[in-house]
Amino acid sequence: MRDRGWERWAGVAGIAYVLLYVGAFALGIEVGDTDAEIREHYADSGARTKEVAAFFLIAGAALSFLVFAAGIRVLIARLGPTPSALAALGWAGAIGYAALVLAANAVSRAAAFASMSDDFELDLETRDYFETVGFLLFVSGTYAAILLVAAVAIAALRHGALPRWLGWFSVVVAPSLILAIGFIGFLFLFVWALVVSFVLIRGPAAST
């Protein structure tokens, strides 16, 4: 497949990544704060079904992110030896992000899958522990994505692989991902992925 075609598909994958993630949260999978609300959530077959659906949507989002990042890797690597090392750095960040999101997704949805068994008894402390671990894995994944965002910034500003404005935008976004511990960092990553995706679809030259 020609590189431009691959880049366009990567842009489509980047948009799919955001849409799948948003779709998962749009299902309304939030669990209540009180013990009674938590027990009611996992006893409700409808709520469990939504969590299962969210599991597959988030898994699809993580895989779509890898396709998106692969397009960026191809774009940077074809510029020469030095950019190739930069592409490898960004790719490492993308793999780390996807792996941690997949792990976080599994941990966070574990209670919902386990509660489908008639023999399952929900332990609230264990469930809270799993939820905390899952959230921290999501946060850690977003931190790993800083490498990809930084790679795009350098590729745009030093090597002209992408529009300079996208490079400066990435410079702003990269440190902002630290705010994922307070949720807003996730939003920065979604917006950045959408912007880069549209650039890949249009073509870097057309977007300069």
JOLINBEL-V82583 format. One record per residue. N is the residue number from 1. RES is the residue in one letter. SS is DSSP state (H for helix, E for strand, C for the rest). PSI is psi in whole degrees, 0 to 359 (* if undefined). D_CENTER is the distance of its C-alpha to the mean C-alpha in Angstrom with 2 decimals. Layout:
n/res/ss/psi/d_center
N/RES/SS/PSI/D_CENTER
N/RES/SS/PSI/D_CENTER
This chain:
n/res/ss/psi/d_center
1/M/C/136/25.38
2/R/C/151/25.97
3/D/H/318/23.39
4/R/H/320/23.31
5/G/H/320/22.71
6/W/H/319/19.83
7/E/H/320/18.35
8/R/H/317/18.83
9/W/H/325/17.13
10/A/H/321/14.14
11/G/H/318/14.24
12/V/H/319/14.53
13/A/H/323/11.55
14/G/H/320/9.46
15/I/H/319/11.17
16/A/H/321/10.73
17/Y/H/311/6.93
18/V/H/316/7.68
19/L/H/319/10.83
20/L/H/319/9.86
21/Y/H/313/7.68
22/V/H/321/10.68
23/G/H/322/13.02
24/A/H/315/12.19
25/F/H/333/13.01
26/A/H/344/15.87
27/L/C/342/17.53
28/G/C/58/18.68
29/I/C/10/17.73
30/E/C/138/18.70
31/V/C/146/21.48
32/G/C/174/24.55
33/D/C/329/25.77
34/T/C/160/29.15
35/D/H/319/30.10
36/A/H/318/31.64
37/E/H/322/28.59
38/I/H/315/26.41
39/R/H/320/29.07
40/E/H/322/29.48
41/H/H/311/25.78
42/Y/H/347/25.82
43/A/H/345/29.29
44/D/C/118/28.26
45/S/H/327/27.55
46/G/H/319/25.87
47/A/H/321/23.35
48/R/H/321/22.74
49/T/H/320/22.27
50/K/H/321/19.58
51/E/H/321/17.72
52/V/H/316/18.17
53/A/H/318/16.94
54/A/H/323/13.78
55/F/H/313/13.35
56/F/H/326/13.59
57/L/H/316/11.45
58/I/H/322/8.34
59/A/H/317/9.53
60/G/H/323/9.95
61/A/H/317/6.54
62/A/H/318/5.56
63/L/H/323/8.88
64/S/H/324/8.66
65/F/H/323/6.17
66/L/H/318/9.02
67/V/H/318/11.59
68/F/H/311/10.44
69/A/H/328/10.64
70/A/H/322/13.85
71/G/H/319/15.38
72/I/H/319/14.99
73/R/H/315/16.49
74/V/H/317/19.37
75/L/H/316/20.03
76/I/H/316/20.41
77/A/H/329/22.17
78/R/C/355/24.89
79/L/C/337/26.23
80/G/C/184/27.95
81/P/H/311/28.10
82/T/H/312/26.75
83/P/H/333/23.71
84/S/H/320/23.12
85/A/H/322/22.69
86/L/H/321/20.25
87/A/H/321/18.29
88/A/H/322/18.34
89/L/H/314/17.03
90/G/H/321/13.99
91/W/H/321/13.52
92/A/H/319/13.94
93/G/H/321/11.13
94/A/H/317/8.76
95/I/H/317/10.45
96/G/H/318/10.29
97/Y/H/308/6.58
98/A/H/317/6.55
99/A/H/317/9.84
100/L/H/324/9.27
101/V/H/318/6.71
102/L/H/319/9.44
103/A/H/316/12.05
104/A/H/319/11.03
105/N/H/317/10.98
106/A/H/315/14.35
107/V/H/316/15.85
108/S/H/331/15.07
109/R/H/2/16.51
110/A/H/316/19.35
111/A/H/321/21.88
112/A/H/317/21.49
113/F/H/318/22.14
114/A/H/326/24.92
115/S/C/354/26.57
116/M/C/343/27.34
117/S/C/137/30.10
118/D/C/338/33.42
119/D/C/356/34.08
120/F/C/135/31.00
121/E/C/120/31.80
122/L/C/124/29.10
123/D/C/116/29.39
124/L/H/323/27.90
125/E/H/319/27.68
126/T/H/319/25.87
127/R/H/317/23.45
128/D/H/322/22.83
129/Y/H/313/22.32
130/F/H/320/19.67
131/E/H/318/17.86
132/T/H/316/18.04
133/V/H/316/16.87
134/G/H/315/13.85
135/F/H/316/12.96
136/L/H/329/13.69
137/L/H/319/11.52
138/F/H/315/8.42
139/V/H/314/10.07
140/S/H/322/10.91
141/G/H/319/7.56
142/T/H/325/7.01
143/Y/H/321/10.55
144/A/H/326/10.15
145/A/H/344/8.11
146/I/H/324/11.39
147/L/H/319/13.16
148/L/H/316/11.54
149/V/H/318/12.18
150/A/H/322/15.57
151/A/H/320/16.38
152/V/H/319/16.03
153/A/H/312/18.20
154/I/H/319/20.81
155/A/H/324/20.88
156/A/H/316/21.61
157/L/H/327/24.07
158/R/H/330/25.91
159/H/H/354/25.79
160/G/C/23/25.49
161/A/C/336/22.85
162/L/C/166/21.23
163/P/C/144/22.82
164/R/H/324/23.85
165/W/H/327/22.62
166/L/H/326/19.04
167/G/H/314/19.77
168/W/H/324/21.03
169/F/H/319/18.18
170/S/H/326/15.81
171/V/H/323/18.39
172/V/H/319/18.01
173/V/H/319/14.24
174/A/H/305/13.97
175/P/H/337/16.12
176/S/H/338/14.81
177/L/H/342/11.53
178/I/H/334/14.10
179/L/H/4/14.53
180/A/H/334/11.48
181/I/H/339/14.36
182/G/H/20/15.72
183/F/C/324/12.70
184/I/H/333/13.27
185/G/H/327/11.01
186/F/H/319/7.96
187/L/H/321/10.10
188/F/H/318/10.83
189/L/H/319/7.46
190/F/H/313/7.52
191/V/H/316/11.15
192/W/H/316/10.93
193/A/H/320/8.89
194/L/H/315/11.55
195/V/H/313/14.31
196/V/H/322/13.72
197/S/H/316/13.47
198/F/H/326/16.79
199/V/H/317/18.30
200/L/H/321/17.61
201/I/H/317/19.13
202/R/H/328/22.09
203/G/C/130/22.59
204/P/H/319/22.52
205/A/H/320/26.31
206/A/H/338/26.43
207/S/H/356/23.94
208/T/C/*/25.87
